Amino acid sequence: MVKSLHQKFMRVVVVFLWLISAVGWAQERPLERAIVQARTTGKTDTFPNLFTANGTTHALTNAQDTTQHIDKLTLNTNVLKSIRSQKRELLEISLPTALGTLELELVPVNLFAPGFNVVTHLPDTTFQFDASRVVYYQGMIKNNPRSLVALALSDENVVGLVSDSTGNRVLSRQRAKSASQTDYALYNEQAVQTKIRPFACNVADSGTSDLIETPSEKPTKQTNSSNCVKYVGIYLEADYALYQSYGGNITDLTEDILFVFDQVITLYRNENVYVQLSQLYVWNTNDPYSTATTSASALAAFKTHWNNFGNSFPGQIAHLMSSRSFSGNTVGLADGYNGLSDKSTAYSFNSSLNPAFAAPYPTYSWAVFAIAHELGHNFSSHHTHWCGWPGGPIDNCAVPENGPCSAGPAPVNGGTIMSYCHLANGVNFAKGFGTLPGNQIRNKIASVTLPITTSDGKVESINSGIWTMSGTWTCGVTPSVLYKATISPGHRVQLNSTGNAKTLTIQGTLNLSTPGTVIRIGQTQSN
């Protein structure tokens, strides 16, 4: 009896310590903080008429929630062009709904790690990736810091996610054949999902994940700049089946994948976890994974392919995406929990992705959830129904994992990203990962070596390839460049630690401000 009481007491203490470790970042969420900073340092650009109301319709027949409705909107293309004409440091737009106007506050975000590009297995002269084609924003509903918004705008299209206590709403162009290019809809995902999508996620046994209760360092204190943070570079592969599902249109495929990852990255950013895309590789011919008959064998083939190349993919985590459907409900798989520490296990996979993109009312949120969930395993988090959490399972949305143990409590207003609550009352993106999984991921990132970027996305670092600096270097960490380094005209680079370059072209200004700092160029150095 005494031993039992002692064990319960120690579990309470552990939970308390984990909660305390979250206080520093949770008092003001990162997206809220970014909005507050933008308000105080820059001009707000307000565009209330990007969309006009065009009536409402009922939820689809047999939808998961038939009490919901779909707001029909019309896009004002002239306003869209005005927004796109220049970078907006703080953007406010309005979305008219039957229940009132949603006012959104947004700041720009950079999705791409230095050197990002889109590569096709066979050369395709008809495609050239243009990073400026789409601009990405993140933020919240005005005066609602517990909400979350992601928005992507091209010259002719807008895609968005709005999440709050009521659920996840999708903003998308209507894809019915009768719809025009300016016909849009805003809808709760449960208004258009006519059945619960089966989803099971398995995690291979390539490493374990110990709970990291005390991070060795805070993610925001890696350098001498308070804005500098670690980031995880994600390498993406689209298999041949996914390419074929887009009719071989690489531009559309790329745009949809980036729409999804804008939302994935937003979910992580609001957890004080920074994710950027290092490369998208598209198989426009038969891929090495086509003979796989299960999700497990597809992931194994993906892992073996890159293990044979010394795990030399660009970035820290490699993720394979497919439109194929396999037998059973396993549509997601991660190769263990230790990918950030062991690159040979830094692999994950999602299948059955295409239906989320192609429906008349696209449910991007399904793909966002599935991918963010698998990356969460790569980043060391277990499911919320895992028995090993301090205090036991976090929710009761699935049978306890690695038991026996008692189920957790029923979640209120939806579950979190590492849960199976999509099988019950849904996953609410505004709730993020929750305290314990979020702490586990943050603490894991704090304990490993990762590249550095800035939290506002304005300055980037690079650790390989061609370095073209397009801003002021503030992170105090220089690239280890064995190739060409160029400082663009009109830009200033402040170098605070030793770096290397094969060649250095200075068209702007280079400052070596820290005593003893050198930059080695070929076999020479200057200071």
N, C-alpha and C positions, 0 to 999 in steps of 0.2 A: 504493500500500500504506500509506504514511504517512498519507495523507488518510483512508483507510478506518479505520485504527486511531484516528485523531483523532475521527472521527464516532462510532465506537462508544464512545469514552471520554466524549464529551460527552453521549451518550444515557444512559450510566450515571450521570453527574453529575446530569442532569435528574431521572432517576428517584429518585436519592437525595434531592434537594431536595424533591421531592413527598412522599416518605415522611416526611421530617423535618417537613414542614408538617402532617402528620396526627397527630404524636405527642401534641400538646397535648390533643386531644379523644379519642384512641383509648385512652389509658391507662385511663380509666374511662368507659365508655359512658354517654351521657346518662340512659338508663333505669335503669341500675345506680346512677348518682349520685342520681337522684331517690328510689330505694328506700332507699339509705343515709341520705339526709337525713331521709326520713320515719321511719325507725327511730329516729333520735336525737332527733327533735323532737316526736313524737306517739305516740299509743297505737295498737297493732296490734289490729285487729278480725279475729278468726279464726272462720271458718265451715267446719268440716271436713265438714259433712253437707249441703251444697247439693245434691249428687248422690249417689245410691247405685248400686252396680253392679247390672246386670240381665242379666248374661251377655255372651257375645261371639259373633260370627259371622264367617265367612270373608270375605275380600275378594270383590268382585263377580266373576262369571265374566268372563274375558278382561280383567281389570283390568291396568293397567300393571305392578303388582307384586302377584302373587297370594300372596306370602308374608305380606302384611300381613293384619291382622284389624280388625274393627270392634267397638269397645267400646260396648255398649248401656248407657245410663244412665237413671235415673229422677230427675226434678227434684222437689225438696222445695219446694213453693210457699210454705210457711210460712217456711222459711229465706230464700227469695228476698225475701219481703215484709219480713222483719227487716233484711236487708241494705239494702233500698231505703228503709227508714224514716228514715235519716239519711245524711249525707255521711260517707264513710269515708276518712280521710287515708292510711291504710295498710290494705289489705284482703288477707287471706290466705284462699284457698279451696283445696279439694282435689278432684282428679278421679281417681276410682278407675279403674284399667286392669288388664288381664290381666297386665301386667308390673310392677305396683306402683303406688303412689299418686303422682300428680303434685301437688306443692304449688306454688301460684302466689302470688307477691307482686305486688301491684298498687297503683298510685296513680291518683287521678282525673285526667282530662284534659278540657280544654275544646275541643270541635271547632269552635266557632263564633267568627268574627270579630264585633266589635261591629256590631249592626244586622242580623245574619243573620235571614232569614225565608224562608219557602217561598211562592212566588208562582205562581198559575195564570194562564194567558193569559185564560181566561174566568172570571169570578167563580164560586166554588163555595162556597155557603153551608153545605154539609155538612162542609167541612173547615176546621180551624183548627189551625195548627202549635203544638205544646206542647213547648218545649225540655226541660221537666222530665220528659217521659214516659219517656225513656231516659237512663240515666247510663252514662258511658263510663270505662273504666279501661285503663291500660297497665302493663306490667311485665315480669317474667321468671319462669322456673322458679326456685324457691328454690335458692340456692347455685350457680346456673348463669348467670353474667353474659353468656355467649355465646348465650343463648336470648332469645326475644322473645315477648311475650304481649299480645294485645288482647282486651278483653272488653266487651260491651255488655249491660246489664240493663234490662229494662222490668218492669212489674208482673207480666207473665205470660210473658216470653220471655228467653232468654239466647243470645247468639251469641258465639263466640270463635275465636281463632287462637292456636295454640301452635306455635312453631317452634324447633327446635334442630338439632343435627348429624344427626339421623335424618330430617329433612324437616319439612314443614308439615302440622300436624294441624288439622282443623276440628272445632269444637264447635257442633252445631246441632240444633235440633228435627228429628225425623224427619218427612218430609213425605209419606210414604205414606198413602193413604186410610185404612188400617186403624190408623194410629198415633194415640195419644191426645195431648193437649196437654202431657203430662209425659214423653213418650217422646223421649229424646235419644240422640245418638250422638257418639262421639269417634273420629275416623278420620284416617289419613294420606290426603292427597288422591289418592295413587297407588293406594289400595285401592278407589276408587270411579270413577276415570277409566278407561274401557274402551278409550280410544284417545288418541293424542297429538292434542291440539287444534291445528289449523293456525293459525299466527300469523305474519304478516309485518307489519313496521312500516316505513312509508316516512316520510321527512322532506322536506317541501317546501323549496325553495331560497330562502326568505325571510330570508336572513341567515346568517352564518357564526358559528362558535364557535371563537375562539382559546383555546388553553390558557392559563389564568390561573395562573401559577406562584407569584406572591407577592401575596396579598390585601392591599388597601390598609388594611384594618382587620379586626379579629376580630369575628365576628357577635355575640359576647356583650359587646362594649364600645361600645355605641352611646350610652349615657347614663350618668348618675351612679349608677345602680343596677346591681349585679353580676348581678341576676336578669333584666335587660332584654335582649331579643333581637329581631331582625328576624323578621317572618313574611311569608309569601306568602299572599295571599287568593285562594281559588279560587272562581270563579263557575261553577256547574253548570247545564246545561240537559238536561232529559229530553225527548226528542222524542215526537211523538204515538204512534209505534209502541210505544215503551216504556210509555207510559201505557196504551195499549190492552192490552198484554200482561199488565197487572195488573187487567184488567177494569174499568178506570176507578177503582180504589181508590187514591186518592192517599195515604192513610195508610200502606198496605202498601208502596207504591212508595217513599215517603219513608223509611220505616223501613229497608228493605233497602239503599237508597243510602247512608244514614248508617252502617249496619253495615259496609259495604264501606269507606267513607272513614275510619271509626275505625281500620281496619287499615292503610289507606294512610298516614294521618297518623302512626301508630305507626312504620311503616318509616322515614319521614323524620325523625321525632323522634330515633330512635336513631342518626341520622347528624348530629345537631346542626343539623338543618334544621327550621324550624317552619312548619307549614302549617295554615291555618284556612279554613273555608268561609265565603264572604261572602254567597252566596245560592244557593238552588235554585229554578230556574224550570221549571215543568212545562207542556208544551204539551198541554192537554186539548181541543184542536181541531187541525185540520190545520196543520202547521208549514211554514215557508218552505223546508225542506230535502227535502220529500217527493218531489220530482221527481229527486233525485240517484240515479244508477245505479251509482256507485262510491264508495268511501271518499274518494277524492280530491275528487270533485265535491261530496260532502256537506260536507267540511271547507271547500271553497272557498265554498259557499253560506253556511255558518255565519260564515265570516270576512267575506264581503261584507255580510251582514246587519248585523254590528256595525260594520264600517268605515263603513257608511252612517249610523250613529248616532254617529260620532266615537269609536268604541271606548270608549263610556261605560259598559260593564258594570261592576258593583261588583267590586272586587278587582283583582288583577294578571294572572291567567291565566284564560281562559275555556275550559271543557271541555264538549263535547257528547257525550251518551250516547244510544245507540240499541240497540234489539233487532233491528234489520234486519240481514239477511245479504246481502252483496254478492258478486259473482263474484270469484274469486281468493281468496287467503289474507290479503289486507290487511285486518286488523280494527282497526288502530290507525294514527294519522297525526298528526304534529305539524307546525306551520307554521314550520319552522326551529328554530334553537337560541338565538334572541336575544330571546325573549319578555319577559324581565325588563328588557331595555333598550329595547325598542321595542314598545309596546302594540299597534300595528297588526299585529304578527305573533304575538301572545300567545294562540294558539289551538291546540287539539288535539281529537281525536275518537276514540271507541271505538265499534265496532259489535258485534253478536252477543253482547250482554251478558246478555240474559234467560235463556238456558239455565243460566247459572251460578247463578241464583237459584231456579229452578223445579224442579230435579231432586229425587227422593226423598232423596238425600244431597247437599245443595247444596255446590258447590265454589266458595264465595265467593273462595277464594284465586286462582282464575283471573281474576276481575274485578279483584281487588286488584293482581295482577301487571300486567295489561294497562294499567290506569289509571296506576299508579305509574310504569310504563315510559314512557308518553307524556309525563307531566309531567316526567320526567327530561330529556327532550329540550327541553321548554320552558325548563327550568332550565339548559340549555347542554351537557348531556352527550351524547356520541356513544354508539354501540353498543360493547360490549366487543370485538367483532371488527373494529373500526376500525383501520386501519393507522397512524393519526396519533398514537396513544398513545406516550408515551416508552417505548421498548423494543418497540414494535409491538403487535399484538393481544394482549389479555389472556387470551383462551381460544380454543379451536378449535371452538366450538359452531356456527359458521357460516362460510361462505366469507369470507375477509378482505374488508373494505369499503374502497373508495377505494385499492385496491392499484395495482400488485402488491406483495405482501409475503408473508412466511411466516406460517402460522397460529400462534397462541399455543399454550400448553400445555393439556392436558386438565384441567378443573377437578376438584377433590377434594370429594366430598360436595355436589355441586350447584353451579350457577352463581349469578351475582349478577343484580340486577334489570335492568340494562341489557343483558343477554345474550340470546341465543337458545337457552339451554341447556335450555329446556323441550322442545326437539326432541331432546335427548340424554338426560342423566341428571337433568334437572329443575332448577328454580330454588329455592334454599334461602333463604327470607326471613331466617333468622338471620345470613346472610352479608351482608345489606344490599346496598349498591351497590358495595362493594369500594373499595379505597384510591384509585385514580386517578379513577374517575367521581365518587366521594364528594368528593374534594378539589376537582374541577372545579366541582361544584355549590356547595359551601361557599364557595369563592373567588369565584364569580360573585355569590352573594348578598351577600358582604362588599363587593363593588365597586359595588353599586347602592343607590339610595334605596328604602327599604321602610317600611311602618308598623311600630310597635313594640308588643310585648306582653311579658309576663313568662314566663320559662321554666317556672314552676310553674303557669301558667294561672289564677292567683288574681286577677290584676288585668289589665284590658284597656284598650287604647287605641282611639280611634275617630277617623277623619278626615273623616267626613261624616255627615249625617243627625241624628237625635235622640240626644243623649248622655244616657243614664241611668246614672250611676255607682253601682255596687253594691259597691264595695270601696274600699280605700285606694289612692290614686294614688302609685305609687312609681317609675315609669319616668323621671320627669324630662322627659317629653315630653307636651305638652298637645294635645288635639284642636283642629284648625282647624275649628271648628263655626260654620256660618252659620245654624243653626236653633236649636232649644231645647236648653238644657243643664240637667239636673236632678241635684242631689245628694240621693240618697234618704235618708229618715229613718234615723238611727242609724249613718250612714256618714260617713267622713272622707275628704276629698280634699286631698292635698298638691300644690300647684301649683308646679312648679319652672321653668317657662318660659312665655313669653307665649302666650296663646291668645285665641280669639275666640268670641263667642256672640251669637246674635240676642236671646235672653232667657236669664236665669239664675235658676233657682229653687233656693234653698238651704234644704233641709229638714233637712240634716245640718250638717256643719262644713266650711268651706273655709279652708285655710291657704295663704297666699302667703309661702313661707319664703325664697325666694331674693331678694336685693336687686335691685331693678329689675324684678322680675317684675310683669306686669300681665295682667289679663284684660279684653278689650275687649267691652263689651256694647252691641250696636247701634252708636251713634255716641259712646258714652261709655266711660270706662274707670275702673277703681278699682284701688288698690294698697294 
